[in-house]
Amino acid sequence: MDNGDNEGGGADEELHHSPQQGRRKYSPVVANDRAVLEMSTIDPGSSISSHDLNLRNIKVGQRAEISPDENEGPSHTIANGVQRESKLELFGFDSLVNILGLKSMAGEQVAAPSSPRDGEDVAITLGQPKPPGLKLGTMMGVFVPCLQNILGIIYYIRFSWIVGMGGISDSLILVSFCGLCTFLTSISLSAIATNGAMKGGGPYYLIGRALGPEVGVSIGLCFFLGNAVAGAMYVLGAVETFLKAVPAAGIFRETITKVNGTSVQPIESPSSHDLQIYGIVITIMLCFIVFGGVKTINRVAPAFLIPVLLSIFCIFVGVTLCGKNDPVEGITGLSLSTFRDNWASDYQNTNNAGIPDPEGKVEWNFNALVGLFFPAVTGIMAGSNRSASLKDTQQSIPTGTLAATLATSALYLFSVIFFGALADRETLLIDRLLTATIAWPFPAIVYVGIVLSTLGAALQSLTGAPRLLAAIANDDILPVLNYFRVADGTEPYTATLFTAFICISCVVIGNLDLITPTITMFFLLCYAGVNLSCFLLDLLDAPSWRPRWKFHHWSLSLLGAFLCVVIMFLISWSFTVVSLALASLIYYYVSLKGKAGDWGDGFKSAYFQLALRSLRSLGASQVHPKNWYPIPLIFCRPWGKLPENVPCHPKLADFANCMKKKGRGMSIFVSILDGDYHECAEDAKTACKQLDTYIGYKNCEGVAEIVVAPNMSEGFRGIVQTMGLGNLKPNIIVMRYPEIWRRENLTEIPATFVGIINDCIVANKAVVIVKGLDEWPNEYQRQYGTIDLYWIVRDGGLMLLLSQLLLTKESFESCKIQVFCIAEEDSDAEELKADVKKFLYDLRMQAEVIVISMKSWDINMNVEGAQQDESLEAFIAAQRRISDYLSEMKEAASREGRPLMADGKPVVVNEQQVDKFLYTTLKLNSTILRYSRMSAVVLVSLPPPPLNHPAYFYMEYMDLLVENVPRLLIVRGYRRDVVTLFT
């Protein structure tokens, strides 16, 4: 970024540059800055080129031409030769610095990274981060560790035996099968590793960011455990080979296993105590190397790898130099006839030492050979395990991993052909160290190769496993792993000690026959996770999925994952079940005890695309009544005030849950903040987080929305028009009845309340108003009695459906439904009752039907005195208040010489119609008190606000309707059916 001609406005605006610290400091832009003054004079419609801003003819990498009279501040030359004089904050440079993390350019201290639980994809570090240490390239950082992990003891002591048992044909298939699995996994690993910067943790980091923290931690811990136990297996293999090559080094007496019941060809095996002592010593020595850090490991690694490569070279030289029965009987040299004889497989039983025995208890087939050979191709993750120590992960991981995979696979394929043409089948099956027998110039070099190859693999395991555990701990998902957290640039000493403890414990056990298959399962589980991660990311193809490695496809990743699962079951279905069960337990534990994290994993992208596809499939047409779900939009704080720490009325979520069948459906919780959006935007975000936390606490399936508007009426009008997408728009508006409006003298509530109801009618939304919300039962408060429906107008069956949904909740399941129908005075009540019963039967609803005729609504009807007095008292008080309000309106209109107006709108008042409305609500309230005073909940139709009536009058009607009814739902449907008679 060149700004050589940008000018400073004085000494206080000077661009400070410290050659000793190698950083530049920018002072803030002030009002009298010359650049600010010049920019303020630019006409918005003019071209910048028409003004002499001295910003032309600047070239990158060249010194800007500045005249002496323009240089008002001291100039400073920086590394690239560009002269800068004034501040760049005016052009957004400071923001760019923040985004790119280049705070050193501004001379500011870099802030500690935030937790990934806040949505940031970073690792948590402790203490002051140290300067980055030695970074590794492709060769020493990836290729050498992978090669050391892949080339192990199986190649030296069991590979020729595998060729003898399976023949050349099955051995080629075996190597190709296992190699294809690791090759496809390497391709998937390369694609994910090149899709952005990669932190420490290797496969755990990749899987966790693709499949979510729960899956990442479960597979990552299993992979860590597999690496730690594999280190013990490598150490025991090295010790056993050493003691066989040098029997005199044994401290305890060796045991002898007789072959086929005779002692003609005894097989000597070291004492278990020798294995334990030497194993512990070697593990401690390797831990000291690991404690030395990356630099020490890099110095030691060639000492382990070069003799291994030399021993392999000597084996192939020996293959070419071998002759007939030279160096031992059974060696034929490279012979075409031997190749033909060994082409077919010859699976047979063996004893525990692997020697063919017709009475042996060990059966061999292709599946068993897969389990035996597959550990020889594992180790492809050794480089990615050290991702935090690599210079360029996007270059090193694909190149190094694929090179190591292809090199070892080619070595195995050539070895199958050479070993199959070198010796007869009996020699291949009996001589377990055929590689040492044929090695040139002497067998000892193979023994050295075996020992160093296993020690090298153990070293890589003890190096990668602690870094993997530290990466999991740094993400702060599981608090129990906080002991293993480390700062950036430091060695994971605590994790190394823990890994060494696991390794030594397994060495002390000595017998890993039961644990070794589980190790292979953990590796395969990790490989399957990498393949599934790449498959998911490739299939979703989100905009952020742009890997530099282009040679990948979702079908290849899916095939790789399928091969991993197949190999797991081929090796042992029982160990597969055990490993999957362990991973599932860790997953469940992380889900319960882990801290929530959002890393932008592939599952979230899948949910998003699935939601979009489902939304498109729903279309814009009306949903069929059979597929209709209530989507309530719930007003959280429409009337009055709640405590500051309470974002919503505590009972609204309980009521929202009652409107869903078995929790299926979505609720939208909305609150409106009065004010200016620019001033209240941050308050709205904070309130939305609080409301979302409340919804989660109440176990309600829903989302939170906060809207800033000048007033509640404007806010609701915007919500009812825009909230939702397609057929996922809210279809029911739920709010609390404003019982406090008269008590608190809130004179603005009637106009707002009526305006909301009218907006719902215009927008074709159903309305449910809850009266007595404070007494609404929660899920643990069981209700008894009846659910009474006063079905007055056709509402599309919404009132009936709500009653059925209430019965599905534990709190109302003991209640019965009563449907009250209002018949006209001259109607046939019995006929109406029969019709309603038939209708309810067809709707699969059980309810008692009660028909009330208009005659029973006579004000002089014979009812209980208490109910009559209560209703009449409320009726008289409402008449008096309406009369007073009307008198005030008339006086104001007469005084100002204008027509009657209420709430800023002209109104027409028909006093007889007002009395009729009051009388109707009085009769309905009296009927409810007569039949439903003890009911669990009452549902009644909502009368629409009369046209051109003052809002105050409508509130009086509603107050008279709900008077003395403890728990009431006032329901208004919309112009469509929500229930159907047909299947």
PEZI-V453316 format. One record per helix or strand of 3 or more residues. SS is the DSSP state (a for helix, b for strand). FROM is the first residue (numbers start at 1). LEN is the number of residues. If there is no record, write none. Layout:
# PEZI-V453316
[[SS/FROM/LEN] [SS/FROM/LEN]]
This chain:
# PEZI-V453316
[[a/11/3] [b/16/3] [b/23/3] [a/34/7] [a/48/3] [a/68/3] [a/89/3] [a/93/8] [a/103/4] [a/116/3] [a/138/13] [a/153/5] [a/159/35] [a/203/9] [a/213/33] [a/247/3] [b/255/5] [b/262/8] [a/272/20] [a/294/28] [a/336/6] [a/366/11] [a/384/6] [a/393/28] [a/425/6] [a/434/5] [a/444/31] [a/479/6] [a/493/17] [a/513/28] [a/554/18] [a/573/21] [a/602/17] [a/625/3] [b/632/4] [a/652/7] [b/667/8] [a/677/21] [b/702/8] [a/712/11] [a/726/3] [b/732/5] [a/749/14] [b/766/6] [a/773/3] [b/786/6] [a/798/10] [b/816/8] [a/829/14] [b/848/6] [a/854/4] [a/865/32] [a/911/22] [b/937/5] [a/951/12] [b/968/5]]
